[in-house]
Amino acid sequence: MALTLNTAPSLRLSSIQANRVRFHSTLSPVSVSFSRRRLSVVAAETDANEVRHVHFVQNKWKIRLQLTKPVTWPPLVWGVVCGAAASGNFHWNFEDVAKSIACMLMSGPFLTGYTQTINDWYDREIDAINEPYRPIPSGAISENEVITQIWVLLLGGLGLAGLLDVWAGHDFPIVFYLALGGSLLSYIYSAPPLKLKQNGWIGNFALGASYISLPWWAGQALFGTLTPDIVVLTLLYSIAGLGIAIVNDFKSIEGDRAMGLQSLPVAFGAETAKWICVGAIDITQLSVAGYLLGAGKPYYALALLALIAPQIFFQFKYFLKDPVKYDVKYQASAQPFLVLGLLVTALATSH
């Protein structure tokens, strides 16, 4: 009994002490866990902010790139290739390849990027009707950012042009003046008061010349001599470029009409304009094939005719059926044959 009485308080005391120990040992991890959780939350918020910032910067650069429309660069790059081939002086060595790449950068990303950005800038009201989701009318990029991009691309392109003249040892900076003239043409094509694109004939021919003649002239002047017959031939080829430019006007009929722009689909109606479009493309190339045949180059003429045939096929298969619905399919299918025809013509003139 005494044993029981004496041991019971002892047990209770031990139990209380043990509970105290357990109580303290329980509090300690809670405090540590709370501190770690807080640090984890702060770290997670910091990481999330960094991710949002990186994502915002990446999106902004995507928008800037979208404004320059990289899909429009290949014809200009190809034009430089054709000009270099037509010069007869291009050689597959490091220096000539480096020169041609610099000329392609000038013609494509810089000056075509400038052209596309300034065109979107002056078309922002029309795009708000036709394509309100585009970067400028949607507000995805600010006005100051667009204007800065225009100047950076313009000055970068002109700077590269001047560098190419020095590199080629030109006494007269012909590449620089070609770049300057092309930039001015791009400006008056898009900007008031002239805004050449308001007139379907003049505007589309100016666009065709910018995409075919100017890069060809730059490539040929860089490696050789730009001759009057080449100027005339490439300007004739620019009529085909006029036809290609009309393809892009069909999707903007509603906005062009609302803003008073006399694109050919607005002026003549879609049905007539689509035949003007394919006529300009086909008749131009057939005329060039006739010129090559008359110049005593029948094999080049036949090669060009072989490249015209699939273009006519795709015109009937896609474009003439529905120029709005099938414009992308038509251009993806037919234009590779047109640009190959340009190279055939360039090689013919180099011999």
Buried (B, 14 or more C-beta within 10 A) or exposed (E): EEEEEEEEEEEEEEEEEEEEEEEEEEEEEEEEEEEEEEEEEEEEEEEEEEEEEEEEEEEBEEBBEBBBBEEBBBBBBBBBBBBBBBBBBBEEEEEBEEBBEBBBBBBBBBBBBBBBBBBBBBBBEBBBBBBEEBBBBBEBBEEEBBEEBBEBBBEBBBBBBBBBBEBBEBEEBBBBEBBBEBBEBBBBBBBEEBBBBBBBBBBBBBBBBBBBBBBBBBBBBBBBEBEEEBBEBBBBBBBBBBBBBBBBBBBBBEBBBBBEBBBBBBBBEBEEBBEBBBEBBBEBBEBBBEBBBEEEBEEBBBBBBBBBEBBBEBBEBBBBEBBEEBBEBBBEBBBBBBBBBBBBBBBBBBE
